[in-house]
Amino acid sequence: MALLANDNRKVCLRLARRMIRADRVRAALLSLSVLLVTLLYTLVFFTADSVHSSYLLSDQLEYGSTSHIVFTGLTEHQAERISGHDSVESSVELRSLGTLGDELLEYRNICLAAADKDYAETVSAVPEEGRMPERMGEIALDTMTLDSLGLPHETGKVIQLKWRDGEGTEHTDRFTLCGFWSGENVHSESCAWISEEEASRLREETGAKESVTLGVMLWQPKDLDDRAEEILADLGLGDVSFTTNLSYNSARMDTANARAVSYLLTGLFVVAGGFLLIYNIMTVSLHERLSLLAAMKALGMTPGQTGLFTSAYALLLCIPAVPAGLALGFGVFLWLARGIVEGYTGIRLELSLLHLWPALAAVLLSLFTAWAGCYFSTFRMKGWTPAMIQAFLNREYRGKKKRRRGRVTAWRLALASLGTGWRSFAAAILSLLMASLVLGSAYIRYISYDEDYYADEMYLSDYSFIDASCGGEYQRYNEQAGNITEEMAQKLRSCPEVTEYGEFLTHEVDLTADETLRRTVVDFYNGIDSYYGDVTRKESMSGQPGWVAGLDALEETGEYRSVLIGAEGLVMDYVLFYDILDGEFDPEKFATGDYVISVGATSQEGLSSAPAGSQVEIGDRTFTVMAAVADWGSIPAGRNSRAAEFSLNYVMPADTLQELYPGTHIRQIMVNIDDSKADRFEERTADIRRDEGVTVERKSDELGEFRQSVASAVSVGVFAGALLFGISILGFVNVIMTKVLTRRREFALYQSLGMEKRQIRRMVLYEGLIEGAVSLV
């Protein structure tokens, strides 16, 4: 009689336990469903979190420091005051004497500074080979700097470096390389570490003054530019230069959030699909549970106890299912996510990047989904009286509508049966629909990527061998490095696997334009830029003062910098990538070495270089311009000098350039190979690929990364969709089978009226065909 007490809640939990034991199959199905739903939540949330964190980390790597704000050009007193500000959680200091001053490093800023391990860790400048400087005369550098200067990656090597102090005075000193690390190609800044003793010696001998760079971490890293200005204003420090971490830039954060949201959208389908699956299983056994509910209400169960009983039943099912689903989901995430995150962001996933919120969200949403599916399956009945429940059950058996009279057939009975259990059937259909949407969207996204188009547009060669001095985005080509030797070139030419060979050589010279060339170029850049519409092409380049100064020098004196390009074989496809603007290209005449191709701006709107038929003096020879073309872009790799920011370039045969300027080295080699012999080619060129002075780029590697990116873009959707689809199919089969197996009383009635078993089987077959057709539609 304890049920008659309205405040008796313990009995609800006891009833929930007994209900689980009474129907273990249904309980197992529900627990399995909760487990799979938890698995999907865990996978989706952890993937979204890791993609978001990795995008921010890639921005941080691009910035070059983990510090929130980096203040530069400080005195020691200023650095101390900023470090003590209430907003600052912690700080690290770089005490630099100046920067490396070799002109080959003009696109990068390499601070010569006393070694500081804490600061080095914030800028990823800790030696991977060797160690930090500890004694007088030692130095540690990044490999990009070594490559730019043509220095070997070898500790113990004595090297001579030029450096400039804060006043711009140049000094030259000898150091012993004690360590080095791999520099990121996206970094325009780095450090050259020396010991404290060496820094003291250089200060005393040169009179150089220390400049302090301070990296700070804030308690609340939001609106970093405003926070930096507030700190300076609070301390009255006036005009102090600073930069803020890109990973906290609002636009970058919006991009990272958008990427994460694209994964979280899958979570909406998981919520709906999980709810429908659990609701469906509960609805299938609705009559049994309502019969029990009617009996309990007859004994005094209140509506509140009814809801508590249903909630307890759902939560008891979650006790084993949710932890198991969380563990399995995290395991699947680790299996899939490393490739996904690396494909999207280029960052290898580390567990330290992960947060706790995805696990908490997965647990809470799993509990909510299980509770909602169970609770809402009987929500409208919890306030009903036992008589109302019994009337509902009788109405479900008899049917709600009066059937029209006529001949009764198996087909008509099959059609009439669709009204029985329509809620569970509709839930199964909706679940299948959502799973199909997830899979379909993933497939459409997958086929939208065109690998052949990507390969044709981005790469003209299977392999590219690049002088390491210009392998990075901010590296100026060192013409004296000579890392790609004639022996290497000859070996590549002679490989039987090579079907096409090409090479680039470059050499910078100063030339003088005749009046025709000067007027042609000046008129072109004084013309209106169609892209902007209301400014001249020269005015559109105002953000590059070095370029403007070069054009002004041409207009005033006729003098200009030219990058002479020696081209052979395959690379001519790059030279002739765009339509020829003036003249015609004749391969046989070009090979004689008496002709050059002039290169102008990347524009098809007019001529911005020497016109075809004109002559140009280079070295001690006069060449005829065969054709004029637009600049073709990023090949060869690396950058030319700042003096060539504005340049009028000429292409000539590679051997002609070497005759004009003996000792000109190969900058880049490009080859195509027989794909069926790729392994053999790898074996033949292993020594070249191991050479630290040569950077090798493979088309196959880039296409592999492209495929990985494509797979990363769709893998979570495919996995989640496939799992949802599998769950939905199980739910659908469960509805159909349960509908047949729970209709014994109905079938017995049909048999008592003279219906044969074969007719019942035919009716059930028709039902299955009709429901299958409805499901497909």
N, C-alpha and C positions, 0 to 999 in steps of 0.2 A: 504493500500500500504506500510505499515511499514515493511513488510517482504522483500521488495526489497532492503532495506538498509542492507548491509552486516555486519554492526557492531551492529545490533539490536539483543541483547541477551535476553532482557526481555520477548520478545514474545515467546522464546523457553520455558521459565518457564511457561508462560500462557498456551501454547499448551499442555505441560505436565500435568498441572492441569486438563485441559478440557478432555484430553485423559483418565485420571483416572475416571472422572465423567461419561464419555461416556460408559465405560465398567467397571462397579463397581464389577462385579463377577470376572473378570480376575484380577483386582487390589486387591480384597480381597484374592484371591488365592496366588498371588505374595507376599502380605504382610504376610500371614500366613506362607508361605515358608521361608521368611526372618526371621520371628520370631522363627521358629523351628531351623533354621540354627544357629541363634544367641544363642539359648538355648544350642545347642550341643557344640558350641565353648566355651561358658561360663563353662559348666560342665567339658569339657576335660581340659581346661587350668587351672581352679582352682584346679582340682584334681591333675594334674601334679605338680603344685606349692606346694600344701599341702603335697603331698608325699615327694617331695624334701626337704621341710623345716622340716618335721617330721623325716626323716632319719638323717639329720644333728643334730636335737635336740636329737635323741637317742644316737648319737655319743657324743654329748656334755654331756649327762647324764652319759654315760660310763666314760668319762673323769673326771666328777665330779665337773666341774666349768664352769661358763659362760665366764670367762676371756679368752682372746686370748692367753696370755702367763702368766705362773706362775713362778716367780723367788723365789727360796728357799735359806735359810741359809744366809740371808742378815743382815748387821748391819743397824741401823737406818739411818746413813749417806748415805749408799749405796742405800737404799730404796728411800730416798728423791731425790737423783740424777737421778735415773731411772724414777721416777714419773714426773720429770721436763723435760724429753727428748721431743724433738719436735714431735717425732712419736707417743707419748702416748697421747691418748685422755682423759682417766680417769684411776684411780687406786684404789684398796682397799688393806688394810693391815691386816695381821694376826700376832699378837705378842704372840708367844708361849714360854712357860717355859720348855717344854719337851713333852714326850709322855707317855700315859698309858703303864705300864710295865708288866701287867699280862701276863704270858706265853700263856694263852688261846687266847690272841689277837695277836699272833705272825704273823698271815697272814695279819693283818691290821695295819695301822698307825693312831693312834688316838691322835691328838695334844691337849695338855692341854693348853688352851689359854684364854686370857681376852676376854670377849664377845664383838663382833663387829657386829652390825646388818647388815651393808653394806656387809661385807665379808660373813656373814652367808647366805645372800640372793643369792650370787653368787655361793655358793656350796650347796644350798638347805638344809641348816642345821638350819632352824628356827623352834623352838618348835611348834608342833601341839597341844600338851596337856601341860598345864602350861604356863610358860613364860621363858624369858632369865634371867640369874642370875642378881640380883640387890644388894644383901647383902652378907656379909662375910659368907663363908662356904657353899654357894649354888653352884650347878652344874647342867648342862643340858647335856643330852647324847642322842644318837640315840638308837633305839630299838634293833638293831643288837648287839650293845655293851652290852646292858642290858641282852639280851638273852645269849650271849656268857659267861657272868659272872654269869649267873643264878640268876639275880636280877629281882624283880618284876617291872612291869610298874605302878609305884605308886608314885605320887608326895608327898613330905613330908617325904619320907623314908630316914633314915640315912644309908649311905653306906660307906664302907671302900675300898679305891682304892690304888693300887701301881702305882707309876709313876717314870720315869727316866728323869733326867735333861740332858742338852746337853753334859755333861761330862760322862754320863753313870751311874751316882750315883743313886741308887734306894731310893725312899722315900715312906712313907705310910701316908696317911691323911684320915680324915673322912669328908664327905660332905653330904649335904641334897639335895636330888633330887628335883629340882624345875620345871623341864620341860623335855620333850622328843619328838622326832619326828621319823617317819618311815624312816629307812635308806634303800637305794637301794642295792639289793643283788650284783650288779655288782661293787659296790664301795669298794675299798681296803683302802680308807682313809676317815677319818671323824674328827670331833672336839668334844672336851669336854670343854664346855664353863664354865668359872668361872667369877666372878665379878672383876672389876678393883682393888677393895680393897683387895680381896682375892689373886689376883696375886701379889700385892705389899707385902702382908704378907709372901707369900711363897718365894718371892725373898729375903726378908730380913732374913728369918729364915734358908733358905737352901743355899743361895748364888748363886742360879741358875741365869743364864744370859738369857736375852730374845733373841730369834731368830726371825727375821722378814721374813714372806712369803708375797710376793707382787704379786697381780693379776692385770694385766694391760689390758686395751682395747686400740687398735691402731686405728688411723684414717683410715689406709688402711690395713686391715687384709689379706695380701697375702704373701705366702712363709714365714710362721711364724718363722721357724727355722733360716732362713737367717736374718730375721728382728731382732730376739732376739740377734744373734751374732753381728749384726751391732750396736745395741744399746750398748752392752757391750764394743765393740771395740771403739765406739765414746767416751765413758765415761772412758775408760782405767781401767775397773774393773777386768780384768783378768778372772780367772776361777770361774765362778758363775754358779750354777746348775739351770736349768730351764726345764719346760715341755711346750708343745704347745697343744692347743685345738684340739682334734681329729676331730671335725666337720670341721676344715679347712685343714685337711690332704688331700693331692691331691688324694690319692687312695680312701679315704672315699668319697670325693666329686665326684669322677668319678662314684662310685657306686650309689650315690644319683642321679647323672645326668642320669645314665643309666635307673634307675627306672622311672624317670620323662619322659624320652624320649619314654619309652614303652607306655605311655599314649598319648604323643604328636603325635605318629604315627597314632593314631585314628583320629587326627585332619586332616591329609592328606586326609582321606576318606571323612571327613566332607566337606573339601574345594571342592573336586571333585564332591561329591554327591550334595552339595548345588548349585554349578555352573550348573550342568546338570539339576537339577530340575527347576531352574529359566529359564535357556536357553530353556528347553523343553516347559514350559508354554508360553514363548514368541514365540517360533517357531510354536506352535499350531495356534496362531493368526497372523501368518506372513502375510498372504494375505491381511487381513484388514489393518494392519499397513503399508504395502507397498503401498496399494492404497492411504492411507492418505499421505504417504511420497511423492508419485508421484505428488499428487495435490499440496503439499507444495513446492516441487522443481519447479513445473511449475510456481509458484508465486515468485520464486527467492531465495529459501532457499539454502544456501551454504553447502558444505560438513562439514565445521566446525560447523555450526549451527545444522546440522543433528546430529553430535556426541553430542553436548551440549544438544539438546532436549532429546536424549535417556538417557544421564547421569542424567539430571534433573528428568526425569520420574522415574529412579531407586532410586535416593536419596529421592525423595518425598515419595516413598513407605516405605523407611527405617525409616522415622521420627517417626511413631507410633510403628513400628515392632521391631526395635533394642532395645529401652529401655524396652519394654515389655518382649522380649526374654532374655535380660540380667537379669531382675528381676526374671523371672521364672527359668532361668538356675541356678542362685545363690540359689534359694529356693530348687531346686532339688539337687544341690551339697550339701547343708547343710543336706538334708535328707539322702543322700547316703554316703557322704564322711566320716563321723565320723567312721562308721564301716569299711570302706575301709582303711583309714589311720591307725586305731588302729590294724586292722588285719595284715597289712603289717609291721608296725614298732613298735607296742606296745605302741604308744603314742596317748593319747586322744587329738583330734583336738581342738585347741583353735583358736578363730578368730584372736588373736594377731599374729599367725603364718603366716597369709595370707598377700599377697602383692597386689599392685595396678595393676601390669602389666597384669595379666590374664584378667581383665575387659577391659583394653585398647586394648589388642590384640583381644579379642572377638569382640569389637565394630569395630575396623579397618578392621578385616578380614570379618566381616559380611557386612560392607559397600562395601568392595572390591568384595566379592562374588556376591552381588546383582547387583553391577554396571557391573561386567564382564558378568554375565548371560544375562543382558539386552543389553549391548553394542555389544557383539559379535554375538548376534542373527541377527543383521542387519549391521554388520561391513563392509562386502564386498560390500554392496549396497550404502553406504553413498556418494560415489563419482559418482554413476550412474546418468544418465540423466533420465527425466521422461519417455522418449521413451524406454530406456533400461529396466526400471522397468516394464513397461507395457508389453514389449516383454517377460520378464521373467515370469510374471503372466500368459500370454496366453500359454506359453510353458508348464508351470506346469499343466494347465488344459488339454491341448491336449496330453501331453505325449511326451517324447523325441525320442522314438524309433518307428520305423514302425512295427506295429504288423503283424505277419504272418496271412495269410488268413486261414479260417477254420470255423467250426461250433462254434458259440458263446454259451457258457454255463455259468451258475452261478459260477461254479468252476473256469473256466478260467478268468472270470471277477474278481473274488476274488483274484486270483494270480496276475492279472495285477494291481490291486489296491495297492499292496504292495509298488510299486514305488512312490505312492503319499504320501507325508508327511513322507518320510523315515528318514529324519533328526531327527524329534521329536521322532519317534519310536526308532531309534538307541540310542538317549539320554536317553529315558526311560529304555531301556534294560541295558545300561551301569550303570545307577543309581541302578537298581535292582541287578546287578552283584556285585557292590561294597558293597551294604548293606548285600548281602549274604556272601561275603568274611569276613566282620567284624563279623557277627553272627557265621559263620562257624569256624573262628579262635578262637572265644571265647569258642565255644562248645568243640573244640578239646583240648584247654587248660584246660577246666573244667574236661573232662574225663581222662586227663593224671594224675590227682591226685588220688591215691589209698588209701582211708581211712582205709580199713582193713589191708593193708600192713603196713601202718604207725602205727596203733594201735598195731599190733602183734610185730613189731620190737621195739617199744619204751616203751611199758607198759605191764607188766605181771600181774598187779593187778588193781582192780577198785578203791581202796582207798589206800592211803599211809599216815600214821600218823608218823610224824618226830619230834624228840626232837628239840625244837626251837633253841637250842644252836648250831645246825649244819644245820639249814635250808637254809643258804646262801652259795654262792659259795666260799667266803673267810672266812668262819667260821670254826674254829677247834672245834671238838666235845668235850664238857665238860662232862667227865665221872661222875662228882659229881652232875650234874644238876638234874638228876632224874625226869625230867618233865613228862615222861611217866611212870606212876605208875603201880604196879601189879593189882590194882583195875581196871584201865582203860583197861589193857590187858584182864583181866577176863571178863569184860563187853563185849568187842568186840568178844571174843571167844564164849560167850554164846548167842550172838544175833542169833535168828533163821534165819535171812536173810542172814547170812554169810555162804557161801558155802566152802570157803577155807581161812585158816588163816596162817600167817607166821610172824616171828619176827627176828630181828637182834639185837645181843648184841655185844659190842666190848670192849676189854681191852688190853692195851699195856703193854708188859713185855720185859725184856732183857733176852736173852737165849744164850747158847753156843753151837756151831755146832761141831759135831764130824768130823773126817777127811773126811769121805765119802761125807757128805753134803757140807763141805767147798770146796772140790775139784770139786764136781758136779757143784756148782754155779759159782765158779771162772772160770772153763773151759768154761762154757756156755757163760759168758760175755766176755771172751777173744776171742771168736769165731767171725768170720766175719759176719757182719750184711748184710743179703741178700737185704735189702731195699736200703742201701747205696752202697753196693758192694765192697768197698775198705777200709772200716774202721771196727774196732771191735765194738761189741755192747757196750762195756764200753766207747770207744771213742765217740760213737754217743750220749752218755749222758753227755758229757763234759760241756754242758750248765747248768747242775744242780750239782753244787759242793757238796751240801749236800748229794746227792745220791752217788756220787763218793766216798766221805769220808766214807759212810756207807759200801760200797763194799770193800774199802781198809781195814777197820777195821775187816771185816769178814775174809779177806785173811790173815791178819797179826796176829790176836788174836783169831779168831773163834767166837768172840762175835757179836751179831746182835740184832736189835730190831724186835719184832714180834707183829703183831696185831692179837690177838686171837678173833676169830669170832664165836659167838654162834648163830647157825642157827636152825630154826624150821619151818617145814611145807612148805608153799608156797615159801618161799625165797630160798629153795634148788634148785628151777628151775633156779635161777640166778647163784648159785654156779656151777651148772652143765651145764651152758649155752653153753660152748665150749666142744669139744670132750676131753675125759679124755686122758692125755698124758702117764700115767703109772698106772697100776693096774686096778681094777674094783670096782665099787661102789655097796655095798650090804646094802640096807636100814636097814635090821634087825640087822646086826652086828654093823652098825654105831650107831643105837639107844641104844646099850648097854653102850655107853660112854667110851669104851676101844680103840676106833679108832679115828683118825683125818684124814682130807684131807689137803694135803699141797698145797699152792697156790704160783705159780711163776709168771713170766713175762707174759704179754699179747702177747704170741707168740706160734705158733704151730711148731716151728723149732727145738725144743729140750727141754730137762728137765732142769728147772732152780730152782727147789725146792727139798725137801726131797723125795727120790724115794719110791715107794710102797714097803712095807715090812720092811723098816727101822724103827728105834725107835727114839723117841724124848722125852726128859724130860721136863715137864712143871709143875711148882710148885713142889709138892712133889709126882707127879705121872709120870709113864712112859706110853706113848701111842704108838701104832703101826700105821704107815702111811698106810691107806687103798688105797688111790689113790692120784695122783698128777694132778692138773688142772691149766689152765692158768687163770690169773686175769680176772674177768668178767666186770670190768668197774666201773661205777659211783654209784653203790649201795653197802653199805648204803650211805645216803646223808652226805654232809659235808666233812671236811678234818680231817686226823689224824695229830699228832704232826709233827713238822719238823724233830724230831729225827727218825720218821718212814718214812722219805722220801725214804730210802732204807730199805725194810723190807721183811722178809720171814714169811708169815702168815699161820695160821692153822685154819681150820673150825672144829668145834665140836658141839655136841648137846647143845642147850641153857642151859638146866638144869645142864649139866656137867660143863660149864663155871661158872655158879653161885655157884656150889659146890666148885670148885677150888678157886674162888675169891668171897666170899660172899659180897653182896652189889653192885654187877655189875648191872647196870640199862639197861633198854631196850632203844636202840637207834632209832629203826624204826620198825613199824608194817605195814604189808601189808595184805589186805583182798580182796577177791572176794565175790560178793554178787549176790543174785537172782535179776536180773534186774527188774522183775515185782514188787519187794518189796522195790525199792530204796527209795521211799518216807517214808516208815515206818522206814527204817534204818537211814535216816536223822533225824527223830524225836528221835530215841533212842540214837543217838550219838551227839545230839545238845550240851550237856554240854561239851563233849570232844572237839568239834570243836570250842567252845567259849573260851576254855582255852588258855590263852596267851602264855603258855609254850609249846604248841603243834602246829606245822604247818601241815595243811592237804592239800594233793594234790589229786584231783579227776581225774580219767581217763576221765570221762564225760566232765569235764571242759576243759581238754586238747584237746579232740576231738571236743568240741564246738569251741575252738579257731582255730583248724585246719580247720573246716568247714567255719568259718568266714574268715580265710585267703584265702581259695579257692574262696569263694564268692567275697572277695575283689579283688582277682586277675582278675576276669572276669566280675564283675558287670558293670563297665563303658563300656566295650566292648559290653556287652549284651544290656545295655540300649541304647547306641549310635546306635548299629546295628539295634535294634528293631525300634527305632525312624526313622532311615534312611530308613529301609525297609517299614515302614508305609507311609513315605513321598513318597517313590518310587512307591509304589502301587497306591497311590493317583495320582501321575503323570502319571502312566501307564493308569489308568482308564480314566484320563482326556484326554490323547491322543486318546484313542479308541473312547470315547464318542464324542469328538469334531470332530474327523474324520467323524463320521456318521452324526452328526447334521449339519455340514457345507457343506454337499454335496447335498443340495436340488436341485441345478441346474442340477447336474449330474444325480440324480435319475429321475428328470422330463424328461431329455433327453431319458433315458432308457425306461420310460413309453411311451413316444411319439413314440418310435420305436417298441412298442408292448409288452414290458416286463411287466409282472403282478407283483402286490405288493408281493405276496407270493414268487415269484422268487427273488425279491429284498431282502426280508427278509432272504431267503436262502443264497444269496450271502453275506450278512452282517454276517450271522452266520458262513459261511466258513471263511470269513476274520478273525473273532474273534478266531476261532479254529486254523487257521494257525499262527496268531500272538501269541496266547497263547503257541503253540508248540515251536515256535522260541524262545520265552521268557524263557521257561523251559530249552531248550537246552543251 
